[in-house]
Amino acid sequence: MAMAASEIEALIKAALPDAAVTIEDLAGDGDHYAATVVSDAFRGISRVRQHQLVFAALRGRMGGELHALALQTSAPE
């Protein structure tokens, strides 16, 4: 079962309301995405922890509805 880009964005924004989120469907199949997430919540924390916050926002959908997500995160400049 595929997942819509809008659903991914909504889940991330629910967890990180200030986030600027860009989602790209890499294969056109609704299963392989790239996401860029910029949030002040990432300020001062490691890249690994930033990614953990985004994956937690997806509420267990990684590996199920969402097969692959290439992720870039940062705090605003």
C-alpha positions as CSV (number, residue, x, y, z in Angstrom):
1,M,0.0,0.0,0.0
2,A,1.5,3.3,-1.1
3,M,1.5,6.5,0.9
4,A,0.7,10.0,-0.4
5,A,3.3,12.8,-0.2
6,S,0.7,15.0,1.4
7,E,0.2,12.4,4.2
8,I,4.0,12.3,4.9
9,E,4.1,16.1,5.0
10,A,1.1,16.3,7.4
11,L,2.5,13.7,9.8
12,I,5.9,15.6,9.9
13,K,4.1,19.0,10.4
14,A,1.9,17.5,13.2
15,A,5.1,16.6,15.1
16,L,7.2,19.6,14.1
17,P,4.7,22.4,13.5
18,D,7.3,25.0,12.5
19,A,8.9,22.7,9.9
20,A,9.3,23.6,6.2
21,V,8.8,20.3,4.5
22,T,9.5,19.4,0.9
23,I,8.6,15.9,-0.4
24,E,9.6,14.4,-3.7
25,D,8.3,11.1,-5.1
26,L,11.5,9.6,-6.5
27,A,10.1,6.7,-8.4
28,G,6.5,7.8,-9.1
29,D,5.2,4.8,-7.2
30,G,4.2,6.5,-3.9
31,D,6.7,4.2,-2.1
32,H,10.1,5.9,-2.6
33,Y,10.4,9.5,-1.4
34,A,13.0,12.1,-0.6
35,A,12.2,14.7,2.1
36,T,13.9,17.9,3.2
37,V,12.8,19.1,6.6
38,V,14.0,22.4,8.1
39,S,12.9,23.0,11.7
40,D,14.1,25.0,14.7
41,A,13.6,21.9,16.7
42,F,16.8,20.5,15.1
43,R,19.0,23.3,16.4
44,G,21.8,22.0,18.5
45,I,21.0,18.3,18.1
46,S,22.9,15.7,16.0
47,R,21.8,14.7,12.5
48,V,21.0,11.2,13.8
49,R,18.6,12.7,16.4
50,Q,17.1,14.9,13.8
51,H,16.3,11.9,11.6
52,Q,15.0,10.0,14.6
53,L,12.5,12.8,15.3
54,V,11.3,12.7,11.7
55,F,10.9,8.9,11.6
56,A,9.1,9.1,15.0
57,A,6.7,11.6,13.4
58,L,5.8,8.9,10.7
59,R,4.3,6.7,13.5
60,G,5.6,3.4,12.4
61,R,4.8,3.7,8.7
62,M,8.4,3.3,7.6
63,G,8.9,-0.2,6.2
64,G,5.2,-0.7,5.8
65,E,3.2,1.9,3.9
66,L,6.4,3.9,3.2
67,H,9.2,1.8,1.8
68,A,12.0,4.3,1.5
69,L,12.6,7.9,2.6
70,A,15.8,9.7,1.7
71,L,16.0,12.4,4.4
72,Q,17.8,15.7,4.7
73,T,17.3,17.7,7.8
74,S,18.6,21.0,9.2
75,A,17.8,24.0,11.4
76,P,17.0,27.3,9.7
77,E,19.9,29.5,9.0
